Amino acid sequence: MYACRRYERSRAWFRSDRVFAMNGRWFFSTREGIELGPYMSHAEADQEAHLLSGALAPMCPGRQSRAVVCQFIYDTCNSGRPLSPQFASKKVG
């Protein structure tokens, strides 16, 4: 079930699984238009997506939420798990 972030308006969303596979590796996408990965399994990508989602829950959409995603990427890389993020050309949300 979808829940709005605290400062987000309620609206209809296109639903799809945010975790997906590409070339045998697993990734997840964010509402901010960023694809994060690669991960070794669907479960690992899903777990990381939930961690990031929890950090984003109280955020307003926009620059503040993108900053949280960037910090997540930085922290993950510093823990020895480099990610290869892909940023969408247009902001989502």
Backbone hydrogen bonds in HBPLUS format (Angstrom, degrees):
<---DONOR---> <-ACCEPTOR-->    atom                        ^
c    i                          cat <-CA-CA->   ^        H-A-AA   ^      H-
h    n   atom  resd res      DA  || num        DHA   H-A  angle D-A-AA Bond
n    s   type  num  typ     dist DA aas  dist angle  dist       angle   num
A0008-GLU N   A0005-ARG O   3.03 MM   3  5.19 166.8  2.05 116.8 120.8     1
A0006-ARG N   A0057-ALA O   3.20 MM  51  6.55 156.5  2.26 159.7 166.8     2
A0029-SER N   A0018-ARG O   2.90 MM  11  5.28 143.8  2.03 137.2 148.4     3
A0020-PHE N   A0027-PHE O   2.90 MM   7  5.45 158.3  1.95 142.8 149.2     4
A0027-PHE N   A0020-PHE O   2.85 MM   7  5.45 160.1  1.88 164.5 171.3     5
A0022-MET N   A0025-ARG O   2.85 MM   3  5.44 159.5  1.89 157.5 164.4     6
A0025-ARG N   A0022-MET O   3.08 MM   3  5.44 164.7  2.10 116.0 120.8     7
A0026-TRP N   A0039-TYR O   3.00 MM  13  4.85 171.7  2.01 146.7 145.9     8
A0039-TYR N   A0026-TRP O   2.69 MM  13  4.85 140.2  1.84 136.7 148.8     9
A0028-PHE N   A0036-LEU O   2.89 MM   8  5.38 148.8  1.99 147.1 157.4    10
A0036-LEU N   A0028-PHE O   2.72 MM   8  5.38 163.9  1.75 167.3 166.9    11
A0030-THR N   A0034-ILE O   2.84 MM   4  5.33 142.4  1.98 145.4 157.8    12
A0033-GLY N   A0030-THR O   3.12 MM   3  5.55 159.4  2.16 113.2 115.7    13
A0088-ALA N   A0033-GLY O   2.69 MM  55  4.97 147.2  1.80 153.3 163.4    14
A0035-GLU N   A0086-GLN O   2.90 MM  51  5.08 159.4  1.94 144.3 151.1    15
A0086-GLN N   A0035-GLU O   2.97 MM  51  5.08 149.6  2.06 139.3 148.8    16
A0084-SER N   A0037-GLY O   2.63 MM  47  5.78 169.5  1.64 169.1 165.2    17
A0045-ALA N   A0041-SER O   3.12 MM   4  6.39 164.8  2.15 149.1 152.8    18
A0046-ASP N   A0042-HIS O   2.84 MM   4  6.02 159.8  1.88 154.3 160.6    19
A0047-GLN N   A0043-ALA O   2.89 MM   4  6.06 155.9  1.95 146.9 153.3    20
A0048-GLU N   A0044-GLU O   3.04 MM   4  6.28 162.9  2.07 150.0 154.0    21
A0049-ALA N   A0045-ALA O   2.92 MM   4  6.10 151.3  2.01 145.0 153.5    22
A0050-HIS N   A0046-ASP O   3.00 MM   4  6.27 152.2  2.08 146.3 153.0    23
A0051-LEU N   A0047-GLN O   3.02 MM   4  6.34 151.2  2.10 145.9 154.0    24
A0052-LEU N   A0048-GLU O   2.99 MM   4  6.23 166.2  2.01 152.6 155.3    25
A0053-SER N   A0049-ALA O   2.85 MM   4  5.97 155.5  1.91 144.4 152.3    26
A0054-GLY N   A0050-HIS O   2.99 MM   4  6.15 151.8  2.07 144.1 150.0    27
A0055-ALA N   A0051-LEU O   3.22 MM   4  6.56 149.4  2.32 142.7 150.5    28
A0055-ALA N   A0052-LEU O   3.09 MM   3  5.11 118.6  2.49  95.4 110.5    29
A0056-LEU N   A0052-LEU O   2.97 MM   4  6.24 140.0  2.14 146.4 158.2    30
A0057-ALA N   A0053-SER O   3.01 MM   4  6.05 126.3  2.30 142.7 155.4    31
A0059-MET N   A0056-LEU O   2.93 MM   3  5.26 157.2  1.98 119.3 126.9    32
A0066-ARG N   A0062-GLY O   3.04 MM   4  6.34 158.0  2.09 155.0 162.1    33
A0067-ALA N   A0063-ARG O   2.91 MM   4  6.12 148.6  2.01 149.0 157.4    34
A0068-VAL N   A0064-GLN O   3.17 MM   4  6.51 146.3  2.28 141.7 150.1    35
A0069-VAL N   A0065-SER O   3.06 MM   4  6.39 154.8  2.12 147.5 154.0    36
A0070-CYS N   A0066-ARG O   2.90 MM   4  6.16 159.2  1.95 148.9 154.5    37
A0071-GLN N   A0067-ALA O   2.94 MM   4  6.15 152.3  2.02 143.7 151.2    38
A0072-PHE N   A0068-VAL O   2.94 MM   4  6.18 151.1  2.03 144.6 152.7    39
A0073-ILE N   A0069-VAL O   2.98 MM   4  6.32 155.5  2.04 150.5 156.6    40
A0074-TYR N   A0070-CYS O   2.94 MM   4  6.19 162.4  1.97 148.2 153.1    41
A0075-ASP N   A0071-GLN O   2.81 MM   4  6.01 167.9  1.82 154.6 157.6    42
A0076-THR N   A0072-PHE O   2.94 MM   4  6.06 158.0  1.99 147.0 153.3    43
A0077-CYS N   A0073-ILE O   2.95 MM   4  6.17 161.8  1.98 151.9 156.7    44
A0078-ASN N   A0074-TYR O   2.93 MM   4  6.16 155.4  1.99 150.4 157.6    45
A0079-SER N   A0075-ASP O   3.09 MM   4  6.26 125.8  2.39 136.3 149.4    46
A0079-SER N   A0076-THR O   3.17 MM   3  5.18 138.9  2.35  95.5 107.1    47
A0081-ARG N   A0076-THR O   3.17 MM   5  5.60 155.7  2.23 153.6 150.0    48
A0080-GLY N   A0077-CYS O   3.07 MM   3  5.35 156.9  2.13 110.8 114.1    49
